Amino acid sequence: MAFAVVLAVNVFYVLFATPLGFIPTAFVYLVALFLVLGVRRTLVVPLALAVTLVIHYAFYKLLKVPLPWGILERFAW
């Protein structure tokens, strides 16, 4: 089961990162992985949001890697 979810979220990321953007796609990706890997349900959403924003900040602001904004284009900072 866990292996199938890992494959599915990777396919999801590849297909939807550009149209949806990095932040929503990474958030869904991490929520799915955290649930499968047994992270406590009360921590899943806040942890996925925090990790997504930290990764985005590290790559977009510090390393200057262009990440797709997708549906959040109008909120780009």
mmCIF file of the N, C-alpha and C atoms, coordinates in Angstrom:
data_MODEL
# 
_entry.id   MODEL 
# 
loop_
_atom_site.group_PDB 
_atom_site.id 
_atom_site.type_symbol 
_atom_site.label_atom_id 
_atom_site.label_alt_id 
_atom_site.label_comp_id 
_atom_site.label_asym_id 
_atom_site.label_entity_id 
_atom_site.label_seq_id 
_atom_site.pdbx_PDB_ins_code 
_atom_site.Cartn_x 
_atom_site.Cartn_y 
_atom_site.Cartn_z 
_atom_site.occupancy 
_atom_site.B_iso_or_equiv 
_atom_site.pdbx_formal_charge 
_atom_site.auth_seq_id 
_atom_site.auth_comp_id 
_atom_site.auth_asym_id 
_atom_site.auth_atom_id 
_atom_site.pdbx_PDB_model_num 
ATOM 1   N N  . MET A 1 1  ? 0.831  -1.204 0.000   1.00 0.00 ? 1  MET A N  1 
ATOM 2   C CA . MET A 1 1  ? 0.000  0.000  0.000   1.00 0.00 ? 1  MET A CA 1 
ATOM 3   C C  . MET A 1 1  ? 0.867  1.256  0.000   1.00 0.00 ? 1  MET A C  1 
ATOM 4   N N  . ALA A 1 2  ? 1.828  1.312  0.895   1.00 0.00 ? 2  ALA A N  1 
ATOM 5   C CA . ALA A 1 2  ? 2.691  2.488  0.991   1.00 0.00 ? 2  ALA A CA 1 
ATOM 6   C C  . ALA A 1 2  ? 3.473  2.704  -0.305  1.00 0.00 ? 2  ALA A C  1 
ATOM 7   N N  . PHE A 1 3  ? 3.948  1.622  -0.892  1.00 0.00 ? 3  PHE A N  1 
ATOM 8   C CA . PHE A 1 3  ? 4.694  1.730  -2.146  1.00 0.00 ? 3  PHE A CA 1 
ATOM 9   C C  . PHE A 1 3  ? 3.817  2.298  -3.257  1.00 0.00 ? 3  PHE A C  1 
ATOM 10  N N  . ALA A 1 4  ? 2.577  1.854  -3.331  1.00 0.00 ? 4  ALA A N  1 
ATOM 11  C CA . ALA A 1 4  ? 1.646  2.353  -4.347  1.00 0.00 ? 4  ALA A CA 1 
ATOM 12  C C  . ALA A 1 4  ? 1.354  3.836  -4.148  1.00 0.00 ? 4  ALA A C  1 
ATOM 13  N N  . VAL A 1 5  ? 1.216  4.263  -2.900  1.00 0.00 ? 5  VAL A N  1 
ATOM 14  C CA . VAL A 1 5  ? 0.960  5.683  -2.621  1.00 0.00 ? 5  VAL A CA 1 
ATOM 15  C C  . VAL A 1 5  ? 2.180  6.520  -3.000  1.00 0.00 ? 5  VAL A C  1 
ATOM 16  N N  . VAL A 1 6  ? 3.367  6.037  -2.688  1.00 0.00 ? 6  VAL A N  1 
ATOM 17  C CA . VAL A 1 6  ? 4.589  6.776  -3.058  1.00 0.00 ? 6  VAL A CA 1 
ATOM 18  C C  . VAL A 1 6  ? 4.667  6.933  -4.570  1.00 0.00 ? 6  VAL A C  1 
ATOM 19  N N  . LEU A 1 7  ? 4.395  5.877  -5.304  1.00 0.00 ? 7  LEU A N  1 
ATOM 20  C CA . LEU A 1 7  ? 4.388  5.987  -6.773  1.00 0.00 ? 7  LEU A CA 1 
ATOM 21  C C  . LEU A 1 7  ? 3.306  6.949  -7.255  1.00 0.00 ? 7  LEU A C  1 
ATOM 22  N N  . ALA A 1 8  ? 2.123  6.846  -6.667  1.00 0.00 ? 8  ALA A N  1 
ATOM 23  C CA . ALA A 1 8  ? 1.001  7.694  -7.095  1.00 0.00 ? 8  ALA A CA 1 
ATOM 24  C C  . ALA A 1 8  ? 1.274  9.169  -6.833  1.00 0.00 ? 8  ALA A C  1 
ATOM 25  N N  . VAL A 1 9  ? 1.827  9.512  -5.671  1.00 0.00 ? 9  VAL A N  1 
ATOM 26  C CA . VAL A 1 9  ? 2.077  10.929 -5.398  1.00 0.00 ? 9  VAL A CA 1 
ATOM 27  C C  . VAL A 1 9  ? 3.205  11.483 -6.258  1.00 0.00 ? 9  VAL A C  1 
ATOM 28  N N  . ASN A 1 10 ? 4.145  10.629 -6.633  1.00 0.00 ? 10 ASN A N  1 
ATOM 29  C CA . ASN A 1 10 ? 5.192  11.095 -7.548  1.00 0.00 ? 10 ASN A CA 1 
ATOM 30  C C  . ASN A 1 10 ? 4.626  11.376 -8.932  1.00 0.00 ? 10 ASN A C  1 
ATOM 31  N N  . VAL A 1 11 ? 3.748  10.519 -9.402  1.00 0.00 ? 11 VAL A N  1 
ATOM 32  C CA . VAL A 1 11 ? 3.078  10.761 -10.686 1.00 0.00 ? 11 VAL A CA 1 
ATOM 33  C C  . VAL A 1 11 ? 2.215  12.021 -10.583 1.00 0.00 ? 11 VAL A C  1 
ATOM 34  N N  . PHE A 1 12 ? 1.490  12.159 -9.472  1.00 0.00 ? 12 PHE A N  1 
ATOM 35  C CA . PHE A 1 12 ? 0.679  13.357 -9.234  1.00 0.00 ? 12 PHE A CA 1 
ATOM 36  C C  . PHE A 1 12 ? 1.540  14.616 -9.307  1.00 0.00 ? 12 PHE A C  1 
ATOM 37  N N  . TYR A 1 13 ? 2.693  14.591 -8.656  1.00 0.00 ? 13 TYR A N  1 
ATOM 38  C CA . TYR A 1 13 ? 3.565  15.769 -8.660  1.00 0.00 ? 13 TYR A CA 1 
ATOM 39  C C  . TYR A 1 13 ? 4.029  16.108 -10.082 1.00 0.00 ? 13 TYR A C  1 
ATOM 40  N N  . VAL A 1 14 ? 4.461  15.117 -10.811 1.00 0.00 ? 14 VAL A N  1 
ATOM 41  C CA . VAL A 1 14 ? 4.955  15.350 -12.174 1.00 0.00 ? 14 VAL A CA 1 
ATOM 42  C C  . VAL A 1 14 ? 3.853  15.936 -13.059 1.00 0.00 ? 14 VAL A C  1 
ATOM 43  N N  . LEU A 1 15 ? 2.639  15.428 -12.925 1.00 0.00 ? 15 LEU A N  1 
ATOM 44  C CA . LEU A 1 15 ? 1.541  15.874 -13.783 1.00 0.00 ? 15 LEU A CA 1 
ATOM 45  C C  . LEU A 1 15 ? 0.962  17.235 -13.383 1.00 0.00 ? 15 LEU A C  1 
ATOM 46  N N  . PHE A 1 16 ? 0.962  17.543 -12.092 1.00 0.00 ? 16 PHE A N  1 
ATOM 47  C CA . PHE A 1 16 ? 0.230  18.714 -11.626 1.00 0.00 ? 16 PHE A CA 1 
ATOM 48  C C  . PHE A 1 16 ? 1.078  19.846 -11.062 1.00 0.00 ? 16 PHE A C  1 
ATOM 49  N N  . ALA A 1 17 ? 2.387  19.696 -10.988 1.00 0.00 ? 17 ALA A N  1 
ATOM 50  C CA . ALA A 1 17 ? 3.224  20.753 -10.419 1.00 0.00 ? 17 ALA A CA 1 
ATOM 51  C C  . ALA A 1 17 ? 3.135  22.044 -11.228 1.00 0.00 ? 17 ALA A C  1 
ATOM 52  N N  . THR A 1 18 ? 3.136  21.956 -12.529 1.00 0.00 ? 18 THR A N  1 
ATOM 53  C CA . THR A 1 18 ? 3.065  23.164 -13.348 1.00 0.00 ? 18 THR A CA 1 
ATOM 54  C C  . THR A 1 18 ? 1.678  23.794 -13.348 1.00 0.00 ? 18 THR A C  1 
ATOM 55  N N  . PRO A 1 19 ? 0.604  23.052 -13.605 1.00 0.00 ? 19 PRO A N  1 
ATOM 56  C CA . PRO A 1 19 ? -0.706 23.715 -13.622 1.00 0.00 ? 19 PRO A CA 1 
ATOM 57  C C  . PRO A 1 19 ? -1.178 24.184 -12.239 1.00 0.00 ? 19 PRO A C  1 
ATOM 58  N N  . LEU A 1 20 ? -0.931 23.416 -11.205 1.00 0.00 ? 20 LEU A N  1 
ATOM 59  C CA . LEU A 1 20 ? -1.379 23.814 -9.864  1.00 0.00 ? 20 LEU A CA 1 
ATOM 60  C C  . LEU A 1 20 ? -0.371 24.702 -9.156  1.00 0.00 ? 20 LEU A C  1 
ATOM 61  N N  . GLY A 1 21 ? 0.902  24.504 -9.430  1.00 0.00 ? 21 GLY A N  1 
ATOM 62  C CA . GLY A 1 21 ? 1.952  25.240 -8.752  1.00 0.00 ? 21 GLY A CA 1 
ATOM 63  C C  . GLY A 1 21 ? 2.635  24.374 -7.707  1.00 0.00 ? 21 GLY A C  1 
ATOM 64  N N  . PHE A 1 22 ? 3.804  24.823 -7.287  1.00 0.00 ? 22 PHE A N  1 
ATOM 65  C CA . PHE A 1 22 ? 4.583  24.034 -6.336  1.00 0.00 ? 22 PHE A CA 1 
ATOM 66  C C  . PHE A 1 22 ? 3.906  23.914 -4.977  1.00 0.00 ? 22 PHE A C  1 
ATOM 67  N N  . ILE A 1 23 ? 3.408  25.020 -4.449  1.00 0.00 ? 23 ILE A N  1 
ATOM 68  C CA . ILE A 1 23 ? 2.889  25.016 -3.078  1.00 0.00 ? 23 ILE A CA 1 
ATOM 69  C C  . ILE A 1 23 ? 1.691  24.077 -2.910  1.00 0.00 ? 23 ILE A C  1 
ATOM 70  N N  . PRO A 1 24 ? 0.633  24.179 -3.719  1.00 0.00 ? 24 PRO A N  1 
ATOM 71  C CA . PRO A 1 24 ? -0.482 23.242 -3.529  1.00 0.00 ? 24 PRO A CA 1 
ATOM 72  C C  . PRO A 1 24 ? -0.096 21.790 -3.810  1.00 0.00 ? 24 PRO A C  1 
ATOM 73  N N  . THR A 1 25 ? 0.726  21.583 -4.826  1.00 0.00 ? 25 THR A N  1 
ATOM 74  C CA . THR A 1 25 ? 1.112  20.225 -5.184  1.00 0.00 ? 25 THR A CA 1 
ATOM 75  C C  . THR A 1 25 ? 1.979  19.595 -4.096  1.00 0.00 ? 25 THR A C  1 
ATOM 76  N N  . ALA A 1 26 ? 2.946  20.336 -3.603  1.00 0.00 ? 26 ALA A N  1 
ATOM 77  C CA . ALA A 1 26 ? 3.814  19.817 -2.543  1.00 0.00 ? 26 ALA A CA 1 
ATOM 78  C C  . ALA A 1 26 ? 3.026  19.565 -1.264  1.00 0.00 ? 26 ALA A C  1 
ATOM 79  N N  . PHE A 1 27 ? 2.056  20.425 -0.969  1.00 0.00 ? 27 PHE A N  1 
ATOM 80  C CA . PHE A 1 27 ? 1.233  20.234 0.218   1.00 0.00 ? 27 PHE A CA 1 
ATOM 81  C C  . PHE A 1 27 ? 0.452  18.922 0.139   1.00 0.00 ? 27 PHE A C  1 
ATOM 82  N N  . VAL A 1 28 ? -0.216 18.678 -0.982  1.00 0.00 ? 28 VAL A N  1 
ATOM 83  C CA . VAL A 1 28 ? -0.972 17.434 -1.160  1.00 0.00 ? 28 VAL A CA 1 
ATOM 84  C C  . VAL A 1 28 ? -0.016 16.235 -1.122  1.00 0.00 ? 28 VAL A C  1 
ATOM 85  N N  . TYR A 1 29 ? 1.115  16.372 -1.776  1.00 0.00 ? 29 TYR A N  1 
ATOM 86  C CA . TYR A 1 29 ? 2.142  15.329 -1.796  1.00 0.00 ? 29 TYR A CA 1 
ATOM 87  C C  . TYR A 1 29 ? 2.563  14.956 -0.385  1.00 0.00 ? 29 TYR A C  1 
ATOM 88  N N  . LEU A 1 30 ? 2.890  15.953 0.416   1.00 0.00 ? 30 LEU A N  1 
ATOM 89  C CA . LEU A 1 30 ? 3.353  15.688 1.775   1.00 0.00 ? 30 LEU A CA 1 
ATOM 90  C C  . LEU A 1 30 ? 2.248  15.155 2.674   1.00 0.00 ? 30 LEU A C  1 
ATOM 91  N N  . VAL A 1 31 ? 1.032  15.656 2.534   1.00 0.00 ? 31 VAL A N  1 
ATOM 92  C CA . VAL A 1 31 ? -0.084 15.129 3.329   1.00 0.00 ? 31 VAL A CA 1 
ATOM 93  C C  . VAL A 1 31 ? -0.261 13.637 3.052   1.00 0.00 ? 31 VAL A C  1 
ATOM 94  N N  . ALA A 1 32 ? -0.257 13.265 1.788   1.00 0.00 ? 32 ALA A N  1 
ATOM 95  C CA . ALA A 1 32 ? -0.427 11.852 1.431   1.00 0.00 ? 32 ALA A CA 1 
ATOM 96  C C  . ALA A 1 32 ? 0.705  10.995 2.002   1.00 0.00 ? 32 ALA A C  1 
ATOM 97  N N  . LEU A 1 33 ? 1.934  11.470 1.855   1.00 0.00 ? 33 LEU A N  1 
ATOM 98  C CA . LEU A 1 33 ? 3.063  10.700 2.378   1.00 0.00 ? 33 LEU A CA 1 
ATOM 99  C C  . LEU A 1 33 ? 3.044  10.612 3.898   1.00 0.00 ? 33 LEU A C  1 
ATOM 100 N N  . PHE A 1 34 ? 2.740  11.705 4.565   1.00 0.00 ? 34 PHE A N  1 
ATOM 101 C CA . PHE A 1 34 ? 2.697  11.688 6.027   1.00 0.00 ? 34 PHE A CA 1 
ATOM 102 C C  . PHE A 1 34 ? 1.623  10.736 6.537   1.00 0.00 ? 34 PHE A C  1 
ATOM 103 N N  . LEU A 1 35 ? 0.469  10.701 5.876   1.00 0.00 ? 35 LEU A N  1 
ATOM 104 C CA . LEU A 1 35 ? -0.601 9.795  6.296   1.00 0.00 ? 35 LEU A CA 1 
ATOM 105 C C  . LEU A 1 35 ? -0.186 8.333  6.124   1.00 0.00 ? 35 LEU A C  1 
ATOM 106 N N  . VAL A 1 36 ? 0.443  8.023  5.012   1.00 0.00 ? 36 VAL A N  1 
ATOM 107 C CA . VAL A 1 36 ? 0.871  6.652  4.752   1.00 0.00 ? 36 VAL A CA 1 
ATOM 108 C C  . VAL A 1 36 ? 2.005  6.232  5.686   1.00 0.00 ? 36 VAL A C  1 
ATOM 109 N N  . LEU A 1 37 ? 2.868  7.172  6.007   1.00 0.00 ? 37 LEU A N  1 
ATOM 110 C CA . LEU A 1 37 ? 4.021  6.837  6.846   1.00 0.00 ? 37 LEU A CA 1 
ATOM 111 C C  . LEU A 1 37 ? 3.719  6.879  8.339   1.00 0.00 ? 37 LEU A C  1 
ATOM 112 N N  . GLY A 1 38 ? 2.475  7.167  8.696   1.00 0.00 ? 38 GLY A N  1 
ATOM 113 C CA . GLY A 1 38 ? 2.071  7.045  10.086  1.00 0.00 ? 38 GLY A CA 1 
ATOM 114 C C  . GLY A 1 38 ? 2.280  8.254  10.967  1.00 0.00 ? 38 GLY A C  1 
ATOM 115 N N  . VAL A 1 39 ? 2.405  9.416  10.394  1.00 0.00 ? 39 VAL A N  1 
ATOM 116 C CA . VAL A 1 39 ? 2.506  10.637 11.197  1.00 0.00 ? 39 VAL A CA 1 
ATOM 117 C C  . VAL A 1 39 ? 1.157  10.871 11.867  1.00 0.00 ? 39 VAL A C  1 
ATOM 118 N N  . ARG A 1 40 ? 1.176  11.314 13.119  1.00 0.00 ? 40 ARG A N  1 
ATOM 119 C CA . ARG A 1 40 ? -0.089 11.551 13.830  1.00 0.00 ? 40 ARG A CA 1 
ATOM 120 C C  . ARG A 1 40 ? -0.972 12.507 13.036  1.00 0.00 ? 40 ARG A C  1 
ATOM 121 N N  . ARG A 1 41 ? -2.237 12.175 12.946  1.00 0.00 ? 41 ARG A N  1 
ATOM 122 C CA . ARG A 1 41 ? -3.179 12.952 12.120  1.00 0.00 ? 41 ARG A CA 1 
ATOM 123 C C  . ARG A 1 41 ? -3.283 14.412 12.549  1.00 0.00 ? 41 ARG A C  1 
ATOM 124 N N  . THR A 1 42 ? -3.088 14.698 13.810  1.00 0.00 ? 42 THR A N  1 
ATOM 125 C CA . THR A 1 42 ? -3.164 16.092 14.264  1.00 0.00 ? 42 THR A CA 1 
ATOM 126 C C  . THR A 1 42 ? -1.980 16.915 13.776  1.00 0.00 ? 42 THR A C  1 
ATOM 127 N N  . LEU A 1 43 ? -0.892 16.251 13.412  1.00 0.00 ? 43 LEU A N  1 
ATOM 128 C CA . LEU A 1 43 ? 0.310  16.954 12.945  1.00 0.00 ? 43 LEU A CA 1 
ATOM 129 C C  . LEU A 1 43 ? 0.428  17.024 11.432  1.00 0.00 ? 43 LEU A C  1 
ATOM 130 N N  . VAL A 1 44 ? -0.349 16.230 10.720  1.00 0.00 ? 44 VAL A N  1 
ATOM 131 C CA . VAL A 1 44 ? -0.172 16.089 9.274   1.00 0.00 ? 44 VAL A CA 1 
ATOM 132 C C  . VAL A 1 44 ? -0.300 17.421 8.546   1.00 0.00 ? 44 VAL A C  1 
ATOM 133 N N  . VAL A 1 45 ? -1.403 18.128 8.719   1.00 0.00 ? 45 VAL A N  1 
ATOM 134 C CA . VAL A 1 45 ? -1.643 19.364 7.961   1.00 0.00 ? 45 VAL A CA 1 
ATOM 135 C C  . VAL A 1 45 ? -0.667 20.477 8.363   1.00 0.00 ? 45 VAL A C  1 
ATOM 136 N N  . PRO A 1 46 ? -0.485 20.779 9.664   1.00 0.00 ? 46 PRO A N  1 
ATOM 137 C CA . PRO A 1 46 ? 0.464  21.847 9.991   1.00 0.00 ? 46 PRO A CA 1 
ATOM 138 C C  . PRO A 1 46 ? 1.899  21.515 9.578   1.00 0.00 ? 46 PRO A C  1 
ATOM 139 N N  . LEU A 1 47 ? 2.289  20.260 9.728   1.00 0.00 ? 47 LEU A N  1 
ATOM 140 C CA . LEU A 1 47 ? 3.643  19.872 9.349   1.00 0.00 ? 47 LEU A CA 1 
ATOM 141 C C  . LEU A 1 47 ? 3.834  19.945 7.834   1.00 0.00 ? 47 LEU A C  1 
ATOM 142 N N  . ALA A 1 48 ? 2.851  19.485 7.075   1.00 0.00 ? 48 ALA A N  1 
ATOM 143 C CA . ALA A 1 48 ? 2.940  19.547 5.610   1.00 0.00 ? 48 ALA A CA 1 
ATOM 144 C C  . ALA A 1 48 ? 2.997  20.996 5.137   1.00 0.00 ? 48 ALA A C  1 
ATOM 145 N N  . LEU A 1 49 ? 2.207  21.863 5.752   1.00 0.00 ? 49 LEU A N  1 
ATOM 146 C CA . LEU A 1 49 ? 2.233  23.274 5.372   1.00 0.00 ? 49 LEU A CA 1 
ATOM 147 C C  . LEU A 1 49 ? 3.577  23.910 5.709   1.00 0.00 ? 49 LEU A C  1 
ATOM 148 N N  . ALA A 1 50 ? 4.089  23.649 6.891   1.00 0.00 ? 50 ALA A N  1 
ATOM 149 C CA . ALA A 1 50 ? 5.369  24.224 7.306   1.00 0.00 ? 50 ALA A CA 1 
ATOM 150 C C  . ALA A 1 50 ? 6.510  23.728 6.421   1.00 0.00 ? 50 ALA A C  1 
ATOM 151 N N  . VAL A 1 51 ? 6.556  22.440 6.160   1.00 0.00 ? 51 VAL A N  1 
ATOM 152 C CA . VAL A 1 51 ? 7.624  21.883 5.325   1.00 0.00 ? 51 VAL A CA 1 
ATOM 153 C C  . VAL A 1 51 ? 7.537  22.430 3.909   1.00 0.00 ? 51 VAL A C  1 
ATOM 154 N N  . THR A 1 52 ? 6.329  22.530 3.374   1.00 0.00 ? 52 THR A N  1 
ATOM 155 C CA . THR A 1 52 ? 6.147  23.080 2.026   1.00 0.00 ? 52 THR A CA 1 
ATOM 156 C C  . THR A 1 52 ? 6.666  24.509 1.943   1.00 0.00 ? 52 THR A C  1 
ATOM 157 N N  . LEU A 1 53 ? 6.308  25.337 2.911   1.00 0.00 ? 53 LEU A N  1 
ATOM 158 C CA . LEU A 1 53 ? 6.744  26.734 2.881   1.00 0.00 ? 53 LEU A CA 1 
ATOM 159 C C  . LEU A 1 53 ? 8.251  26.877 3.099   1.00 0.00 ? 53 LEU A C  1 
ATOM 160 N N  . VAL A 1 54 ? 8.826  26.046 3.946   1.00 0.00 ? 54 VAL A N  1 
ATOM 161 C CA . VAL A 1 54 ? 10.280 26.090 4.166   1.00 0.00 ? 54 VAL A CA 1 
ATOM 162 C C  . VAL A 1 54 ? 11.019 25.668 2.899   1.00 0.00 ? 54 VAL A C  1 
ATOM 163 N N  . ILE A 1 55 ? 10.564 24.600 2.262   1.00 0.00 ? 55 ILE A N  1 
ATOM 164 C CA . ILE A 1 55 ? 11.197 24.154 1.010   1.00 0.00 ? 55 ILE A CA 1 
ATOM 165 C C  . ILE A 1 55 ? 11.053 25.222 -0.061  1.00 0.00 ? 55 ILE A C  1 
ATOM 166 N N  . HIS A 1 56 ? 9.860  25.806 -0.168  1.00 0.00 ? 56 HIS A N  1 
ATOM 167 C CA . HIS A 1 56 ? 9.647  26.853 -1.170  1.00 0.00 ? 56 HIS A CA 1 
ATOM 168 C C  . HIS A 1 56 ? 10.576 28.039 -0.913  1.00 0.00 ? 56 HIS A C  1 
ATOM 169 N N  . TYR A 1 57 ? 10.661 28.469 0.325   1.00 0.00 ? 57 TYR A N  1 
ATOM 170 C CA . TYR A 1 57 ? 11.535 29.596 0.661   1.00 0.00 ? 57 TYR A CA 1 
ATOM 171 C C  . TYR A 1 57 ? 12.991 29.270 0.344   1.00 0.00 ? 57 TYR A C  1 
ATOM 172 N N  . ALA A 1 58 ? 13.427 28.079 0.724   1.00 0.00 ? 58 ALA A N  1 
ATOM 173 C CA . ALA A 1 58 ? 14.821 27.692 0.502   1.00 0.00 ? 58 ALA A CA 1 
ATOM 174 C C  . ALA A 1 58 ? 15.170 27.669 -0.980  1.00 0.00 ? 58 ALA A C  1 
ATOM 175 N N  . PHE A 1 59 ? 14.308 27.082 -1.779  1.00 0.00 ? 59 PHE A N  1 
ATOM 176 C CA . PHE A 1 59 ? 14.626 26.972 -3.198  1.00 0.00 ? 59 PHE A CA 1 
ATOM 177 C C  . PHE A 1 59 ? 14.337 28.258 -3.962  1.00 0.00 ? 59 PHE A C  1 
ATOM 178 N N  . TYR A 1 60 ? 13.208 28.897 -3.696  1.00 0.00 ? 60 TYR A N  1 
ATOM 179 C CA . TYR A 1 60 ? 12.798 30.062 -4.487  1.00 0.00 ? 60 TYR A CA 1 
ATOM 180 C C  . TYR A 1 60 ? 13.573 31.316 -4.101  1.00 0.00 ? 60 TYR A C  1 
ATOM 181 N N  . LYS A 1 61 ? 13.693 31.569 -2.808  1.00 0.00 ? 61 LYS A N  1 
ATOM 182 C CA . LYS A 1 61 ? 14.339 32.811 -2.362  1.00 0.00 ? 61 LYS A CA 1 
ATOM 183 C C  . LYS A 1 61 ? 15.850 32.664 -2.195  1.00 0.00 ? 61 LYS A C  1 
ATOM 184 N N  . LEU A 1 62 ? 16.288 31.617 -1.524  1.00 0.00 ? 62 LEU A N  1 
ATOM 185 C CA . LEU A 1 62 ? 17.716 31.488 -1.222  1.00 0.00 ? 62 LEU A CA 1 
ATOM 186 C C  . LEU A 1 62 ? 18.523 30.952 -2.400  1.00 0.00 ? 62 LEU A C  1 
ATOM 187 N N  . LEU A 1 63 ? 18.037 29.916 -3.036  1.00 0.00 ? 63 LEU A N  1 
ATOM 188 C CA . LEU A 1 63 ? 18.776 29.294 -4.135  1.00 0.00 ? 63 LEU A CA 1 
ATOM 189 C C  . LEU A 1 63 ? 18.385 29.826 -5.512  1.00 0.00 ? 63 LEU A C  1 
ATOM 190 N N  . LYS A 1 64 ? 17.338 30.654 -5.564  1.00 0.00 ? 64 LYS A N  1 
ATOM 191 C CA . LYS A 1 64 ? 16.873 31.269 -6.819  1.00 0.00 ? 64 LYS A CA 1 
ATOM 192 C C  . LYS A 1 64 ? 16.466 30.240 -7.872  1.00 0.00 ? 64 LYS A C  1 
ATOM 193 N N  . VAL A 1 65 ? 15.873 29.132 -7.420  1.00 0.00 ? 65 VAL A N  1 
ATOM 194 C CA . VAL A 1 65 ? 15.361 28.117 -8.334  1.00 0.00 ? 65 VAL A CA 1 
ATOM 195 C C  . VAL A 1 65 ? 13.939 28.514 -8.710  1.00 0.00 ? 65 VAL A C  1 
ATOM 196 N N  . PRO A 1 66 ? 13.656 28.661 -10.002 1.00 0.00 ? 66 PRO A N  1 
ATOM 197 C CA . PRO A 1 66 ? 12.290 29.039 -10.387 1.00 0.00 ? 66 PRO A CA 1 
ATOM 198 C C  . PRO A 1 66 ? 11.323 27.876 -10.174 1.00 0.00 ? 66 PRO A C  1 
ATOM 199 N N  . LEU A 1 67 ? 10.364 28.088 -9.294  1.00 0.00 ? 67 LEU A N  1 
ATOM 200 C CA . LEU A 1 67 ? 9.340  27.082 -9.023  1.00 0.00 ? 67 LEU A CA 1 
ATOM 201 C C  . LEU A 1 67 ? 8.027  27.562 -9.637  1.00 0.00 ? 67 LEU A C  1 
ATOM 202 N N  . PRO A 1 68 ? 7.219  26.631 -10.128 1.00 0.00 ? 68 PRO A N  1 
ATOM 203 C CA . PRO A 1 68 ? 5.957  27.035 -10.754 1.00 0.00 ? 68 PRO A CA 1 
ATOM 204 C C  . PRO A 1 68 ? 4.961  27.579 -9.724  1.00 0.00 ? 68 PRO A C  1 
ATOM 205 N N  . TRP A 1 69 ? 4.275  28.672 -10.081 1.00 0.00 ? 69 TRP A N  1 
ATOM 206 C CA . TRP A 1 69 ? 3.269  29.257 -9.195  1.00 0.00 ? 69 TRP A CA 1 
ATOM 207 C C  . TRP A 1 69 ? 1.886  28.720 -9.480  1.00 0.00 ? 69 TRP A C  1 
ATOM 208 N N  . GLY A 1 70 ? 1.616  28.340 -10.714 1.00 0.00 ? 70 GLY A N  1 
ATOM 209 C CA . GLY A 1 70 ? 0.325  27.754 -11.074 1.00 0.00 ? 70 GLY A CA 1 
ATOM 210 C C  . GLY A 1 70 ? -0.836 28.641 -10.704 1.00 0.00 ? 70 GLY A C  1 
ATOM 211 N N  . ILE A 1 71 ? -1.777 28.117 -9.932  1.00 0.00 ? 71 ILE A N  1 
ATOM 212 C CA . ILE A 1 71 ? -2.993 28.845 -9.574  1.00 0.00 ? 71 ILE A CA 1 
ATOM 213 C C  . ILE A 1 71 ? -2.727 29.973 -8.585  1.00 0.00 ? 71 ILE A C  1 
ATOM 214 N N  . LEU A 1 72 ? -1.540 30.019 -8.016  1.00 0.00 ? 72 LEU A N  1 
ATOM 215 C CA . LEU A 1 72 ? -1.196 31.070 -7.050  1.00 0.00 ? 72 LEU A CA 1 
ATOM 216 C C  . LEU A 1 72 ? -0.366 32.190 -7.693  1.00 0.00 ? 72 LEU A C  1 
ATOM 217 N N  . GLU A 1 73 ? -0.384 32.260 -9.006  1.00 0.00 ? 73 GLU A N  1 
ATOM 218 C CA . GLU A 1 73 ? 0.424  33.254 -9.741  1.00 0.00 ? 73 GLU A CA 1 
ATOM 219 C C  . GLU A 1 73 ? 0.170  34.681 -9.251  1.00 0.00 ? 73 GLU A C  1 
ATOM 220 N N  . ARG A 1 74 ? -1.054 35.035 -8.986  1.00 0.00 ? 74 ARG A N  1 
ATOM 221 C CA . ARG A 1 74 ? -1.355 36.407 -8.573  1.00 0.00 ? 74 ARG A CA 1 
ATOM 222 C C  . ARG A 1 74 ? -0.873 36.718 -7.162  1.00 0.00 ? 74 ARG A C  1 
ATOM 223 N N  . PHE A 1 75 ? -0.507 35.692 -6.390  1.00 0.00 ? 75 PHE A N  1 
ATOM 224 C CA . PHE A 1 75 ? -0.005 35.900 -5.046  1.00 0.00 ? 75 PHE A CA 1 
ATOM 225 C C  . PHE A 1 75 ? 1.512  35.776 -4.962  1.00 0.00 ? 75 PHE A C  1 
ATOM 226 N N  . ALA A 1 76 ? 2.186  35.642 -6.086  1.00 0.00 ? 76 ALA A N  1 
ATOM 227 C CA . ALA A 1 76 ? 3.640  35.433 -6.100  1.00 0.00 ? 76 ALA A CA 1 
ATOM 228 C C  . ALA A 1 76 ? 4.355  36.572 -5.394  1.00 0.00 ? 76 ALA A C  1 
ATOM 229 N N  . TRP A 1 77 ? 5.325  36.203 -4.583  1.00 0.00 ? 77 TRP A N  1 
ATOM 230 C CA . TRP A 1 77 ? 6.094  37.224 -3.867  1.00 0.00 ? 77 TRP A CA 1 
ATOM 231 C C  . TRP A 1 77 ? 7.441  37.300 -4.428  1.00 0.00 ? 77 TRP A C  1 
# 
